[in-house]
Amino acid sequence: MNTQILVSHPEIKGSGTQKFLETTGKFFSNVFYESIDLTYPTDKIDIEQEQLRLRSADRIVFQFPMYWYQSPDSLNRYMQTVFTRKYIESERALSGKELGIVVTLGDALSQFQLGGSEQFTISELMAPYAAFANKAGMKFLPVFPIEQFSYMDERQKLQLVGDYAAYLNADQPFL
């Protein structure tokens, strides 16, 4: 199985979390990592190249920090440019593939629940991606949230390596 990770992060060079995840993913020959912000720093996206890249993937993972309950702008720009109606609906180019979401959070995951300070669950906030997956004929995987990476101790980071590797490579849902 080939996994294509599309990272959206406007400050990726300074992100310890994204560097940690990229290093983990590079241990696998079937995991391909692309920073949208570094590959396409302007609005000029190579649509044909990206569509071809996505056709060769079995699993596509959108990876980003959550900013004000959504992804950074580069992922939205990428989706609006690359996922044309022809590509998604007419050609059904992504049908049968899997879509995963890895979202990093500055707040504790426990705050993202009914009654928590955020008042919404991560699943509710990621619903637009599930709707996209449905429209594209994709299987939407459970969201993989990473909470407060900078506060993790070594044991927690070691656990994250294993969990992240399984999310990228194992049949889902991984139990």
C-alpha positions as CSV (number, residue, x, y, z in Angstrom):
1,M,0.0,0.0,0.0
2,N,1.3,3.5,-0.9
3,T,0.5,6.3,1.4
4,Q,0.7,10.0,0.3
5,I,0.9,12.5,3.1
6,L,0.1,16.1,2.2
7,V,1.2,18.4,4.9
8,S,-0.3,21.9,5.2
9,H,1.7,24.1,7.6
10,P,2.7,27.7,6.9
11,E,5.6,27.5,9.4
12,I,6.7,24.0,8.6
13,K,10.4,24.7,8.9
14,G,10.0,25.7,12.5
15,S,7.6,23.0,13.5
16,G,9.1,20.3,15.7
17,T,5.9,18.3,15.5
18,Q,5.9,18.1,11.7
19,K,9.7,17.3,11.7
20,F,9.1,14.5,14.1
21,L,6.2,13.1,12.0
22,E,8.2,13.5,8.8
23,T,11.1,11.6,10.3
24,T,8.8,8.8,11.4
25,G,7.2,8.5,8.0
26,K,10.5,8.4,6.2
27,F,11.3,5.0,7.7
28,F,8.8,3.4,5.3
29,S,9.5,3.1,1.6
30,N,5.8,3.2,0.8
31,V,5.1,6.5,2.5
32,F,5.5,9.7,0.5
33,Y,5.6,13.0,2.2
34,E,4.9,16.4,0.6
35,S,4.8,19.8,2.1
36,I,2.2,21.8,0.1
37,D,3.7,25.1,1.5
38,L,7.2,24.3,0.4
39,T,6.3,22.6,-2.9
40,Y,3.9,25.4,-3.9
41,P,4.8,28.6,-2.1
42,T,2.7,30.6,-4.6
43,D,-0.8,29.9,-6.0
44,K,0.7,28.0,-9.0
45,I,0.0,24.3,-8.4
46,D,0.9,21.7,-11.0
47,I,-2.5,20.1,-11.2
48,E,-1.5,17.3,-13.6
49,Q,1.4,16.3,-11.5
50,E,-0.6,16.3,-8.3
51,Q,-3.5,14.4,-9.8
52,L,-1.1,11.8,-11.1
53,R,0.6,11.5,-7.7
54,L,-2.7,11.0,-6.0
55,R,-3.8,8.3,-8.5
56,S,-0.8,6.2,-7.4
57,A,-1.6,6.4,-3.7
58,D,-3.9,3.9,-1.9
59,R,-4.2,6.1,1.2
60,I,-4.0,9.9,1.2
61,V,-3.4,11.6,4.5
62,F,-4.0,15.3,5.0
63,Q,-1.8,16.4,7.9
64,F,-2.0,19.9,9.5
65,P,-2.2,21.9,12.7
66,M,-5.7,23.1,13.4
67,Y,-6.0,26.9,13.1
68,W,-9.3,28.3,14.3
69,Y,-11.1,25.0,13.8
70,Q,-9.9,24.4,10.2
71,S,-6.8,23.6,8.2
72,P,-4.3,26.2,7.1
73,D,-5.1,28.0,3.8
74,S,-2.6,26.0,1.7
75,L,-4.7,22.8,2.1
76,N,-7.9,24.6,1.1
77,R,-6.1,26.1,-1.9
78,Y,-4.7,22.7,-2.9
79,M,-8.1,21.0,-2.6
80,Q,-9.9,23.7,-4.6
81,T,-7.2,23.5,-7.4
82,V,-6.4,19.8,-7.6
83,F,-9.7,18.2,-6.9
84,T,-11.6,19.4,-10.0
85,R,-15.1,18.2,-10.7
86,K,-13.9,16.2,-13.6
87,Y,-11.2,14.5,-11.5
88,I,-13.5,13.7,-8.6
89,E,-16.9,13.1,-10.1
90,S,-16.5,12.3,-13.8
91,E,-13.2,10.3,-13.7
92,R,-13.8,9.0,-10.1
93,A,-10.0,9.1,-9.8
94,L,-10.0,8.7,-6.0
95,S,-12.8,6.2,-5.7
96,G,-11.8,3.2,-3.5
97,K,-8.9,5.0,-1.9
98,E,-8.7,5.9,1.8
99,L,-8.5,9.4,3.2
100,G,-7.0,10.0,6.6
101,I,-6.6,13.2,8.7
102,V,-3.7,13.8,11.1
103,V,-4.5,17.0,13.0
104,T,-2.2,18.6,15.6
105,L,-3.8,20.5,18.4
106,G,-2.4,23.1,20.8
107,D,-5.1,22.4,23.3
108,A,-5.8,19.2,25.2
109,L,-7.9,16.7,23.3
110,S,-10.2,16.5,26.3
111,Q,-11.4,20.0,25.6
112,F,-12.8,18.9,22.2
113,Q,-16.0,17.3,23.4
114,L,-19.5,18.3,24.3
115,G,-19.2,20.1,27.6
116,G,-15.5,20.8,27.1
117,S,-14.2,24.3,26.6
118,E,-14.2,23.9,22.8
119,Q,-17.8,22.6,22.7
120,F,-17.2,20.5,19.6
121,T,-15.6,17.1,19.0
122,I,-12.7,16.6,16.6
123,S,-15.0,14.4,14.5
124,E,-17.5,17.3,14.2
125,L,-14.8,19.7,13.2
126,M,-13.4,17.3,10.6
127,A,-16.8,16.6,9.0
128,P,-16.1,18.6,5.8
129,Y,-13.3,16.2,5.0
130,A,-15.6,13.2,5.6
131,A,-18.1,14.8,3.2
132,F,-15.4,15.3,0.6
133,A,-14.3,11.6,1.0
134,N,-17.9,10.5,0.5
135,K,-18.3,12.6,-2.6
136,A,-15.0,11.2,-4.0
137,G,-16.0,7.6,-3.2
138,M,-13.2,7.3,-0.7
139,K,-13.2,5.5,2.6
140,F,-12.8,8.1,5.4
141,L,-10.5,6.8,8.2
142,P,-10.8,7.7,11.8
143,V,-9.2,11.1,12.5
144,F,-5.7,10.8,14.2
145,P,-5.4,13.8,16.6
146,I,-2.1,14.7,18.2
147,E,-2.5,16.9,21.2
148,Q,0.0,19.2,22.7
149,F,3.1,17.6,21.2
150,S,5.5,20.1,22.8
151,Y,4.4,18.9,26.3
152,M,4.9,15.2,25.5
153,D,7.6,13.3,27.4
154,E,9.9,10.7,25.7
155,R,7.5,7.8,26.6
156,Q,4.6,9.6,25.0
157,K,6.6,10.4,21.9
158,L,7.7,6.8,21.6
159,Q,4.1,5.7,21.7
160,L,3.2,8.4,19.1
161,V,5.8,6.9,16.7
162,G,4.2,3.5,16.9
163,D,0.6,4.8,16.6
164,Y,1.5,7.2,13.7
165,A,3.3,4.4,11.8
166,A,0.3,2.1,12.2
167,Y,-2.0,4.9,11.0
168,L,0.1,5.3,7.9
169,N,0.5,1.7,7.1
170,A,-1.9,-0.7,8.8
171,D,-5.3,-1.7,7.7
172,Q,-7.8,0.7,9.2
173,P,-9.5,0.8,11.6
174,F,-6.4,-0.4,13.5
175,L,-7.5,-1.9,16.7
